[in-house]
Amino acid sequence: MKESKMKSSIFKGNITPALLVITSAFLIVIYGLLFILLLQLNYSQRQTVSEKSIHVSEAGVNYYRWHLAHDPEDFSDGTGQPGPYEHEYFDPQGNAVGKFSLEITPPEAGSSIVTIRSTGWTYEYPNLRRVVSVQYGIPSFAKYSFLSNASSWYGSGITVNGLIHSNNGIRMDGTNTSLVTSYQEEYICGSETGCLPPTPKPGVWGSGGDQGLWQFPASWIDFDSISVDLTNMRDAAQTGGLYLGSSGKSGYHLIFANDGSFTVKKVESVSSIKGYSVPGEGLGSEGQGGCRNLPQVITTEVTLGTYSITDTPIVFVEDNLWVEGTIRGRITVAAATFPIQSSNVDVWIRGNLTYTAYDGSDVLGLVSQNNIFFARDIPNDFKVDAVLMAQKGKIIRHRYTNSLCRTNVYGSIKNSLTINGALINYYKSYWNYTSYLGLISGFTTRTVNYDTHLLYAPPPYFPTAGEYEFISWREE
């Protein structure tokens, strides 16, 4: 009996600690699970609030995008004061759930890109904030490789890498690697696009290109709006660039250097070369076409000064202009006289125009009130890196042959033409002439490459068209 009682006593004394250990372990597990659940619940709540915060932040971007649509040049939220600009955000039920704060970076001179930085938060977790930075820009006229107000003909030897648009008809016998669009659903094709007698044709037609990229009808492009921009360019040159009034002689000559400078010379006298252009395509005597004396050779000139592109992003010349050289930097050069409607000046490209880099840091905008001409005595492999705009005229190289102009055929045919940038012209641009003998004046090969940096970062003060479009989004 004593032995049995002793064993019973031993077992009763040992069970209490075991139960405590088991109970404690169970409670620890329970509390641990509860803690994890609370952490997960808190994390889930913070995730939800974080998502709400970024929605609030994006609502701020959308608000300012709407604001710019109604007032494209207001970058101070209608206050006239520096930011940030804070607004309360309401949910669809009308409850105030948070706020967003906006910082607006306006476009740099000559650009259309505006940056909207929006910080959003909720009242529930005001310290949990999300920040997004979004860029919008108005497309420039330089979004096209070729933009024309007139019917255009792209021959079998040309390759265009970029958008093509005409307010009239397009005959495409060359190679296109991007969209070819016409405002016309159907037009009357005449001699300008190789139809004799005149014949109805689709807005875009021909034997070349990727026809799956041909689209018509498309939107109208307003060339008349460019006249207003010429006035803005003149004003910008007078206040922050270089303005050159009438030379009193033959015009001005700009020579760009690869160190980021350019030299301005006044052209005292010129001599002429006979050249032929197509009648009925242009203004004044040039529009009459035929064989004409072209005052393109500079015989005497005097140097006026040398300038930095960095300090002179725009040059406005109220006279005829000759240009050539190597561009380092971003600059626009415009030649026009006033009143715009009754005045005409031309630009001559008399040598290669080339960039030092092709990353968007170098860009030249060359704007003529009337025509842009390629001179006869250009290099055999002729290269133009620029956005060329002939606001009321055309971009051509004249025909230099005996049969029409009774002049020497020397220099009439060149090996290649390469344009890196864009061409914008009112009348049809052309630089090749053929007969039953083949090419008789112009370039054996022609290539136009679009500069992808031009869409929202065109040359300084270059004309834009349309409304703000989305460029980029990132979270900070």
Secondary structure, 3 states (H helix, E strand, C coil): CHHHHHHHHHHHHHHHHHHHHHHHHHHHHHHHHHHHHHHHHHHHHHHHHHHHHHHHHHHHHHHHHHHHHHCCCCCCCCCCCCCCEEEEEECCCCCEEEEEEEEEECCCCCCCCEEEEEEEEECCCCCCCEEEEEEEECCEHHHCCEEECCCEEECCCEEEECCEEECCCEEECCEECCCEEECCCEEEECHHHCCCCCEEEECEECCCCCHHHEECCCCCCCHHHHHHHHHHHHHHHHHHCEEECCCCCCEEEEEECCCCEEEEEEEEEEEEEEEEECCCCCCHHHHHCEEEEEEEEEEEEEEEEEEECCCCCEEEECCCEEEEEEECCEEEEEECCCCHHHCCCCEEEEEEEEECCCCCCCEEEEEECCCEEECCCCCCEEEEEEEEEECCCCEECCECCHHHHCCCCCCCEEEEEEEEEEEEECCCCECCEEECCEEEEEEEEEEEEECHHHCCCCCCCCCECCCCEEEEEEEC
